């Protein structure tokens, strides 16, 4: 991300840069650098989100997640790969789940 000023990047900007960097680290090893194949997705999940994968009882959870995410972009096409928008749907869903768990464990509960 280019910086329009000399100010240091905000925490949010660093998070966005980090998501882009992580996606690019795993995407394209098998071809298209703008998408993740199932093998690349599986590597990402096991490396970056290992505890999540290890705690699943369903051995096909990654295949099911991939199918669910694939085609969730604006065109709705299923191509067997995840583009960056579909990847962000995964990250967003996980962040929402983590946030909900955090709030439900808070002594003050959810605030709206």
For each residue, the residues with C-beta under 8 A, 3 or more apart:
1: 9 13 16 17 20
2:
3: 6 7 9
4:
5:
6: 3
7: 3
8:
9: 1 3 13 14 17
10: 13 14
11: 14 15
12: 15 16
13: 1 9 10 16 17
14: 9 10 11 17 18
15: 11 12 18 19
16: 1 12 13 19 20
17: 1 9 13 14 20 21
18: 14 15 21 22
19: 15 16 22 23 88 91
20: 1 16 17 23 24 84
21: 17 18 24 25
22: 18 19 25 26 44 48
23: 19 20 26 27 36 84 87
24: 20 21 27 28 33
25: 21 22
26: 22 23 29 36 40 41 43 44 47
27: 23 24 32 33 34 35 36 40 84
28: 24 31 32 33 34 35 40
29: 26 37 39 40 43
30: 37 39 40
31: 28 35 37
32: 27 28 35 81
33: 24 27 28
34: 27 28 83 84
35: 27 28 31 32 79 81 82 83
36: 23 26 27 40 41 44 81 82 87
37: 29 30 31 40 41 80 81
38: 41 42 62 63 66 80 81
39: 29 30 42 43
40: 26 27 28 29 30 36 37 43 44
41: 26 36 37 38 44 45 62 66 82
42: 38 39 45 46 62
43: 26 29 39 40 46 47
44: 22 26 36 40 41 47 48 49
45: 41 42 48 49 50 52 53 62 65
46: 42 43 49 50 53
47: 26 43 44 50
48: 22 44 45
49: 44 45 46 52 53 94
50: 45 46 47 53 54
51: 54 55
52: 45 49 55 56 94
53: 45 46 49 50 56 61 62
54: 50 51
55: 51 52
56: 52 53 59 61
57:
58: 61 64
59: 56
60: 63 64
61: 53 56 58 64 65
62: 38 41 42 45 53 65 66
63: 38 60 66 67
64: 58 60 61 67 68
65: 45 61 62 68 69 90
66: 38 41 62 63 69 70 82
67: 63 64 70 78
68: 64 65 72
69: 65 66 72 82 86 87 89 90
70: 66 67 78 79 80 81 82 86
71: 76 77 78 79 86
72: 68 69 76 85 86 89
73: 76 77 83 85 86
74: 85
75:
76: 71 72 73
77: 71 73
78: 67 70 71
79: 35 70 71
80: 37 38 70
81: 32 35 36 37 38 70
82: 35 36 41 66 69 70 86 87 90
83: 34 35 73 86 87
84: 20 23 27 34 87 88
85: 72 73 74 88 89
86: 69 70 71 72 73 82 83 89 90
87: 23 36 69 82 83 84 90 91
88: 19 84 85 91 92
89: 69 72 85 86 92 93
90: 65 69 82 86 87 93 94
91: 19 87 88 94 95
92: 88 89 95 96
93: 89 90 96 97
94: 49 52 90 91 97 98
95: 91 92 98 99
96: 92 93 99 100
97: 93 94 100 101
98: 94 95 101 102
99: 95 96 102 103
100: 96 97 103 104
101: 97 98 104 105
102: 98 99 105 106
103: 99 100 106 109 110 111
104: 100 101 109 110
105: 101 102
106: 102 103 109 110
107:
108: 111
109: 103 104 106
110: 103 104 106
111: 103 108
112:
